[in-house]
Amino acid sequence: MQRTWSLSGPLDWMRYINKYVEVKAGTSEEREHCGWLLTVDPVSASLVLVNFGEVGRASVRVVMGHVVEKVEVLQEGDQEMVDRLQAILIQTQSSDLDPEQLQLRKDTVQLWLQKNLIPVEEEGAELKVAGVLTISAPYRPEDCRSCNQIILDRIQRLIRIKPEY
Amino acid sequence: MATPVPVLRLPKGPDPNSRGFDPKSPRYISLCRTSISSSAVSDADSEELQREQHARSVLRERFLRCLLAMANKKVHFHMFEKVKVEATFGASDIDVLNFQVSDLHTPIGVQKEALIRCQDVISLTFDL
């Protein structure tokens, strides 16, 4: 059974996401874990389960993929639950900036990078750095995406020390 | 102050092209043999592959954000042989083989810094 879970692949795992599941895992007496499935790590097949407590609190359990024997859906998630799970990950998504402020932020980041001799181009609402790194709104260090760790680290550092004005 | 990139680099990490792991490296062979194959989809079906890769990236991003949320938090590890330990979570390596933790409360004392082998872990919990 264990094999099946870790080998079933991302498309299969996707079908369990945002649902209330029961996971059978491990050998000890506490081998059943329930929770809302936040994600499955595609590298280790580990599950991330969330259980909501009182207002604003949540407990998270990561079940390692190598011990998982069986996963069963107990309850489907509605849109409210999907939003709630999303909000857990992106606690401080400051999408409350208006378009003008966003444009200003984008321009200052672009200018700052150019000042530091980094090749940067505008691509719609995103900034593209040297063709390998993308900065999306609201252009904070954590909004940088790249598959090159070294470039990512350098650009994030640079944006972090950007003077505010 | 710049915060370090929370990825632990161990000897023989990913190949230099940042594509993940080198399946020929001794580390990969010894530790990852049972690791998940990159794709169950044949190369011919490029649309299916693209969907799979998209699903993979969505799932992985969520997992990485989860690891970020876990950093510097008290985490309870449930391990084999009914071992339960508590520690402050630091980082994980990219292939999720080891966790770096601080102040590991073991039955014989507190270990300031430690690496936990993921194969020994059943599950871990923390509060948000």
Boltz contact constraints between the chains, C-beta under 6 A:
constraints:
  - contact:
      token1: [A, 6]
      token2: [B, 36]
      max_distance: 6.0
  - contact:
      token1: [A, 9]
      token2: [B, 40]
      max_distance: 6.0
  - contact:
      token1: [A, 10]
      token2: [B, 52]
      max_distance: 6.0
  - contact:
      token1: [A, 10]
      token2: [B, 55]
      max_distance: 6.0
  - contact:
      token1: [A, 10]
      token2: [B, 56]
      max_distance: 6.0
  - contact:
      token1: [A, 10]
      token2: [B, 59]
      max_distance: 6.0
  - contact:
      token1: [A, 11]
      token2: [B, 52]
      max_distance: 6.0
  - contact:
      token1: [A, 11]
      token2: [B, 55]
      max_distance: 6.0
  - contact:
      token1: [A, 14]
      token2: [B, 55]
      max_distance: 6.0
  - contact:
      token1: [A, 26]
      token2: [B, 122]
      max_distance: 6.0
  - contact:
      token1: [A, 28]
      token2: [B, 82]
      max_distance: 6.0
  - contact:
      token1: [A, 39]
      token2: [B, 59]
      max_distance: 6.0
  - contact:
      token1: [A, 39]
      token2: [B, 62]
      max_distance: 6.0
  - contact:
      token1: [A, 39]
      token2: [B, 63]
      max_distance: 6.0
  - contact:
      token1: [A, 40]
      token2: [B, 59]
      max_distance: 6.0
  - contact:
      token1: [A, 41]
      token2: [B, 63]
      max_distance: 6.0
  - contact:
      token1: [A, 42]
      token2: [B, 56]
      max_distance: 6.0
  - contact:
      token1: [A, 42]
      token2: [B, 59]
      max_distance: 6.0
  - contact:
      token1: [A, 42]
      token2: [B, 60]
      max_distance: 6.0
  - contact:
      token1: [A, 43]
      token2: [B, 95]
      max_distance: 6.0
  - contact:
      token1: [A, 43]
      token2: [B, 96]
      max_distance: 6.0
  - contact:
      token1: [A, 44]
      token2: [B, 96]
      max_distance: 6.0
  - contact:
      token1: [A, 48]
      token2: [B, 66]
      max_distance: 6.0
  - contact:
      token1: [A, 58]
      token2: [B, 128]
      max_distance: 6.0
  - contact:
      token1: [A, 59]
      token2: [B, 127]
      max_distance: 6.0
  - contact:
      token1: [A, 60]
      token2: [B, 126]
      max_distance: 6.0
  - contact:
      token1: [A, 61]
      token2: [B, 123]
      max_distance: 6.0
  - contact:
      token1: [A, 61]
      token2: [B, 125]
      max_distance: 6.0
  - contact:
      token1: [A, 62]
      token2: [B, 124]
      max_distance: 6.0
  - contact:
      token1: [A, 63]
      token2: [B, 123]
      max_distance: 6.0
  - contact:
      token1: [A, 64]
      token2: [B, 121]
      max_distance: 6.0
  - contact:
      token1: [A, 67]
      token2: [B, 122]
      max_distance: 6.0
  - contact:
      token1: [A, 89]
      token2: [B, 65]
      max_distance: 6.0
  - contact:
      token1: [A, 147]
      token2: [B, 18]
      max_distance: 6.0
  - contact:
      token1: [A, 148]
      token2: [B, 18]
      max_distance: 6.0
  - contact:
      token1: [A, 153]
      token2: [B, 5]
      max_distance: 6.0
  - contact:
      token1: [A, 157]
      token2: [B, 2]
      max_distance: 6.0
  - contact:
      token1: [A, 160]
      token2: [B, 2]
      max_distance: 6.0
